[in-house]
Amino acid sequence: MGFFDHLQKGGAFSLQAKKPQIRQVSRPRPASPSRPSSQVSNRAPPRTLAAEPQKKTRESVSRSVSGEREYPPSKRRLTPLRNRKRPTPEQRLSSDDDDGSDTDTSFEIRKRAKTGDSAEPDYERRLRSMKAFSGDETRSLPIVHAAEITSVQKPGKFKPAFGSTHERTGILLQYPSATPKERYELVAPRDKDDFHPLEDIQQVIESVSKAYIPEGELDEFNNDSTGIKRRLRRAVVRGSETEFRQSVKDYNTAIERLRRSGSIAKKLDATHQLSLSHVERILTQIYSRTVSPRVESLRQYENGTDNVYGELLPRFISDIFKKTRLKSNHVFVDLGSGVGNVVLQAALEIGCESWGCEMMQNACDLAELQQSEFRARCRLWGIAPGKTHLVRGDFLTEQSIIDVLKRADVVLINNQAFTPQLNNELINHFLDMKEGCQIVSLKSFVPVGHKIQSRNLNSPINLLAVQQEPYYTQSVSWTDIGGSYFIATKDSSRLKAFSESLT
């Protein structure tokens, strides 16, 4: 079971406080117009992150002049992970440093409204990977095969899928590119929430049929009685390994025929956007093969924080991409990128240059594993993503991050649990950002009602024009309740006009 699948089932990684905290509870207003719920997917989810509190460690904690607690750098910039348990829809927990002075802390329960599936078409993006369709079909890719999860990473956690008493038998699955097939084992998880090879095979075939097959060839896949997808489902229900194998064999033959004829390449060349479901399928595969088996290594980061916070889920991230009009020729930066989910999602879904910075060493290690699998698996799927850059260190001091912020188009900062001091330090970095750069955050950097005046003329926040946007259910990992996020655009025109009015 992948990271995103886990979140859809309501699972989450818990960051436990050192000691109980009294938290502000805001009662919601009536719900806004309903939206169909979607699932989850990217920097968010599941990756099956359910962990128990570990032994407490001692960290020095100081207080600022305002009385806020301040934590050492190793703790204060923890990338949001996730809560194990979510509050009921009747209430929302605010973070400890919410004082209500600079943001509206009352959130509504918002059901998801119907939205487009992904970002609007980008006609400047070349979606097809040329190497993936012209490479050596016998040359293996450095991917983590599904069979490695069931036979190496998690031995003993699987049983024969079709009730056979014989030894496990493998099966090969062809992807739409000119690359070797992926190896699977026909086994089923003993724990229903674990990785399920048969479901993964069916989901790959579903994604391929939607995104790569020309209209005139779809009946072979979609026919209600003889289609490959229907036969696969029937084989699983009947428990017939023979039928399942034959269906996969017929699928492999069809894909190889369509690829060699150029039909798949032609379909990709006429495509200028990836559906969110397709993006989530690829990211889930990557996560389940790299992070999920090693999620225990993240447990040590539970200690030493009094804040409850989590990650932004793929559907929410996709909405942010649309709202900011992120395009393939833009630069995206994620400050506090954790295991790299959003960085990879931006490079895959949008095709842009994508950067992330994280200081937790174990999270960085997992992010690098994801990045390596991401590059190989994108080629497996025949897709050309944007370039990804993952930087280890403090985003306030890493020179490469300081430099890329000067040319960034969209910057994401999940500052839900940042201290006021850290938020203030970040504001100083906005001075060097280019005009029009959009900074997306969970808490506004500009206090409500702020006005440019002579006494605050030198404040960096005078350069920001802020708009508040709603997010809906299944948008963040720590609660099912909707809320608000903020897009601050660097716009010096108001400050310039005010300055000129003084002369």
Protein Blocks (a to p, Z undefined) as FASTA:
>chain_A
ZZklmmmnopacddddfbdcdddddddddddddddddfeopaecjeopacdddddddddd
dddfkopacddfklmmcccfbdfbdcdfkbccddfklgolmbcfbdcddddddddfbdcd
dfkbcfbafklmmccfkbccfddcfklmmmmmmghiaccfklpabdcdddddddfbdcdd
ddddddddfblkbccfklmmmmmmmmmmmmmmcfklmmmmmomklgmklmmmmmmmnopa
klmmmmmmmmmmmmmmmmmnommmmmmmmpcbdcfklmmmmmmmmmmmmmmmmmmmmmmm
mgopabdcddddfklmmmmmmmnopafkbccddehjanommmmmmmmmnopacddddfbf
klmmmmmmmmmmmmmmmmmnopacddddddedjfklmmklmmmmmmcfbdcddfklgcfk
lmmmmmmmmmmpcehiacddfbdfbdghiacdfklmmpmklmpccddddddehkbfkbcb
dcddddddddfklmmmmmmmmZZ
